[in-house]
Amino acid sequence: MYRFVFTQVLSRFDAEAVHHLTMRLLRVLSALPILKRVLHALLAPRDDSLRVEAFGVRFPGPLGLAAGFDKDARCVEALAAFGFGHVEVGTITARAQPGNPRPRLFRLVDSRAIINRMGFNNDGAAAAAVRLRRPRVIPAVVGVNIGKTKVVPEAEAVQDYVTGARLLAPLADYLVVNVSSPNTPGLRDLQAVELLRPLLTAVKEVAGRTPLLVKIAPDLADEDVDAVADLAVDLGLAGIIATNTTISRAGVASTETGGLSGRPLKERSLEVLRRLHKKVGDRLTIVSVGGVENADDVWDRLCAGAGLVQGYTGMIYEGPLWASRIHRELARRVRRHGHTSIGEVIGTSV
């Protein structure tokens, strides 16, 4: 039914307009505690075999929602109720900003992909902090993804990240430093180790006991992936999220600028995951994201060494029950392969 509605109705409308409509509906759901509880009881992962522990945090299932959907932490509970094992909000910047001019979100239906050049549009860290402090009626594991405010020069980037981290880290189950979006000028330059080290060191100090991860781009050269991995281990980070969107247009018929997500990213994302796992082993958690469409993809990422998996574009094409369906299929597969928990699967194909 959802595929029919998507192809015949939703795909005919502006992608960002549909996103805003979806967010409004989720906000309505967020205001209805009884309905949230019912949906959570029906759709959230509850099978003991799906539970995962990573960097000291317990997740009810391995598949979470990647950053970019709920930019302002408005719908965390509603999204958790639909079956995500965790919800990563953001990217949130220290200061509010409108993002790039519209249009800035494009569907590539034939490629099962999306191009976005949103530009970290969000209400700022202080507004998100207010929302994250609100009591919840259902449990939700929440990651907070922070980025650089566009108008802040590179020389002041560290302090800008620290400002956001100071407000948001105490309210997050884990914190992510995003230095890999292609839509903020100069941001990806911060992935260079000589710039990344002081940034992560400063944010880690402010984050305190909140686990800190860094999110990298799929477009990094292999030797740069290795360098970031070494740095993450050296600094004692909790993990690496691999990967963000790509600026490559290989295999897609579009010249729109921005970050490409979805099926075309699948192969490179898996390559980066395998390289990272070979480099760091079990010393930190790798969160794999990029081109995840179904239970097979989640299973492959876990077998390749991912401790957690994320998706976003897959939900756009498969509908709101996407995460719940995948978790049910994973639970069946765990038992079919003779395991008692999803943790026994991690790294088995390495």
Secondary structure, 3 states (H helix, E strand, C coil): CHHHHHHHCHHHCCHHHHHHHHHHHHHHHHCCHHHHHHHHHHHCCCCHHHCEEECCEEECCCEEECCCCCCCCCCHHHHHHCCCCCEEEEEEECCCECCCCCCCEEEEHHHCEEEECCCCCECCHHHHHHHHCCCCCCCCCEEEEEECCCCCCHHHHHHHHHHHHHHHHHHCCEEEEECCCCCCCCHHHHHCHHHHHHHHHHHHHHHCCCCEEEEECCCCCHHHHHHHHHHHHHHCCCEEEECCCECCCCCCCCCCCCEEEEHHHHHHHHHHHHHHHHHHCCCCEEEEECCCCCHHHHHHHHHCCCCEEEECHHHHHHCCCHHHHHHHHHHHHHHHCCCCCHHHCCCCCC
